[in-house]
Structures are given as C-alpha cells and as structure tokens.
C-alpha cells in the first residue's frame, strides 16, 4: 500500500498474510508523526516551537524531544555537518518548494546567524523546547523519515509481520528476507537498488543484498533547482550557507535493522556523511561499528566500505 505522507510517497509492502488493520495503523501513525514534526503544518508542534522562537518555551510530545535530542547529538559530534536548526536557511533557499532562489550574501549571513544548534534548549523535566533567538526555526526533515520508518517497522512487528519492505522515498527498511516460490521456499536476500544520481528515478547504479537492514541515501539528485547551468541541491552547509560542495554525488548508509531506531540513525548519518564528503566522511563513519556506506562520486566512481564486500553488485 502507498500513500503520500511526510512530503513523499510512502510505500509499505508486506510479503505474508496481514490484516488490513495493520496498514490502517501504519498510515494513521504516519499522519500523527506529520502532525507533530512538519514545519509546513501551522498547527504542528514543531511549527509552534518555531513560531515562539525568542519568546517562550513550548510544551511538546515526548517523541519530539526524543528525535530532537538525537538530532542535536549528531550536530554536536559532527560540528554542525548535521544541523536541525537550519530552518531559516532552508526557508531562504526554498529548494524543493514553490519559489526556489539564490539568496544574496547578506541574506545568507543573516540567516546563518540564526542557525546555531547550540541555541536550542530542551527541558526534559518540563517537556519543553525553547529557541533562544527570535527568527530561529527547526527543521527535522533530515531525520524524521528514518524515525517514521522505525515506527512503521515497530507496528508491523507487533502485528506479527516478519517479511516486509518499507520505502519512504530514499529511506528503505527491509524486514526479514523474501522467500522463493515453490515447495522449498528458500530464503532470498532483498536486493535494494542504489539510485544513479545523474539519471532518472529508478535507474540504479548498483544493488545491495540485505536482510533485516535499513538503507538511507542522500544526494544531489533528491531536491534541487538549476540556474544558469548550475545545480543547487537541498543539503545546505552551516558554514557557508550554500549547498554543500564536495566530490560526492550521493552516499547510501546501510545498517542492521535490529538495532533500536536504526533507520533514524541511518537517516542522520546519510546527511552527515554527505556533508563531510569523502575526505572526512569515512573516518567519521568509523564511530559507528557495523554501519556501512556506498559513496558515489561525481566522476561516477563507486566506493564501498569493507563490510559490503560481496554484497554490492554493479
């Protein structure tokens, strides 16, 4: 079953018998997550935080604090390569929105002054969040789809589903493994395609064989606009205020799905590693044992971490 949610087409395919109520529960949960985390829904909890920046604390659901704390953790250990406080900059560029444009240097400088993740205050005892400066804005788009995939997997598992494929537009979570048709019904690993970043959606440059794993990709092809022959993509730098510029076209993070909130971590890491590039990204990834990556360079070269040997077909 597929529906539009979280700004993308969300698809959940179950490869065993399952009650229709399972899908109802999944998409109800996705709607709840959107109502909490969307910066584009006026009544959302996240938007309430942004609207009260520099003015007052805002009481929010525990799950928003949990996801925000996780996002701030990645911001801290990556020195801002991952930054959930880039809202003013994201709004300024509006890449993927109705009116994308190239801001002036002065506009970028002003926006950057409001993008410090260290100006985000969380009070867990009171269940509140406060943005210290007027005009600050949170955007958790680089982590919330992973959280939603993890929540979907939780609902499926609680319903007894052991074989399913969750696809939230670049965020994949594969439960279990497939089975061959016929009498023996041997187990088959999922083959997940890695998007070719310079071709149309569905054109894959490689495939990864996995079981119980989550894969998240970030790249220059996801959301962008072009002006005067230059492509401006949506992954913005906290240091320059411009789209990140390095040798990468995309990075795919692969992680076992048995860890708690594995897809959320993979989601955060895909953005972080892309922003860090081939120079710093691989060494940063070593902080997360068991996490693998496929790097696709702008030259077309494909690099993979050692743990993928034999699992990546080109």
Residue, then its C-alpha position, 0 to 999 in steps of 0.5 A: x500500500x502507498x500513500x503520500x505522507x511526510x512530503x513523499x510517497x510512502x510505500x509499505x509492502x508486506x510479503x505474508x498474510x496481514x490484516x488490513x488493520x495493520x496498514x490502517x495503523x501504519x498510515x494513521x501513525x504516519x499522519x500523527x508523526x506529520x502532525x507533530x514534526x512538519x514545519x509546513x503544518x501551522x498547527x504542528x508542534x514543531x511549527x509552534x516551537x518555531x513560531x515562539x522562537x525568542x519568546x517562550x518555551x513550548x510544551x511538546x510530545x515526548x517523541x519530539x524531544x526524543x528525535x530532537x535530542x538525537x538530532x542535536x547529538x549528531x550536530x554536536x559530534x559532527x560540528x554542525x555537518x548535521x544541523x536541525x536548526x537550519x530552518x531559516x536557511x532552508x526557508x531562504x533557499x526554498x529548494x524543493x518548494x514553490x519559489x526556489x532562489x539564490x539568496x544574496x550574501x547578506x541574506x545568507x549571513x543573516x540567516x546563518x546567524x540564526x542557525x546555531x544548534x547550540x541555541x536550542x534548549x530542551x527541558x526534559x523535566x518540563x517537556x519543553x523546547x525553547x529557541x533562544x533567538x527570535x527568527x530561529x526555526x527547526x527543521x527535522x526533515x533530515x531525520x524524521x523519515x528514518x524515525x517514521x520508518x522505525x515506527x512503521x517497522x515497530x507496528x508491523x512487528x507487533x502485528x506479527x509481520x516478519x517479511x516486509x519492505x518499507x520505502x519512504x522515498x530514499x529511506x528503505x527498511x527491509x524486514x526479514x528476507x523474501x522467500x522463493x516460490x515453490x515447495x522449498x521456499x528458500x530464503x532470498x536476500x532483498x536486493x535494494x537498488x542504489x539510485x544513479x544520481x545523474x539519471x532518472x528515478x529508478x535507474x540504479x547504479x548498483x544493488x545491495x543484498x540485505x536482510x533485516x537492514x535499513x538503507x538511507x541515501x542522500x544526494x544531489x539528485x533528491x531536491x534541487x533547482x538549476x540556474x544558469x547551468x548550475x545545480x543547487x541541491x537541498x543539503x545546505x552547509x552551516x558554514x557557508x550557507x550554500x549547498x554543500x560542495x564536495x566530490x560526492x554525488x550521493x552516499x547510501x548508509x546501510x545498517x542492521x535493522x535490529x538495532x533500536x531506531x536504526x533507520x533514524x540513525x541511518x537517516x542522520x548519518x546519510x546527511x552527515x556523511x554527505x556533508x563531510x564528503x569523502x575526505x572526512x566522511x569515512x573516518x567519521x563513519x568509523x564511530x559507528x561499528x557495523x554501519x556501512x556506506x556506498x559513496x558515489x562520486x561525481x566522476x561516477x566512481x563507486x566506493x564501498x566500505x569493507x563490510x559490503x564486500x560481496x554484497x554490492x553488485x554493479 
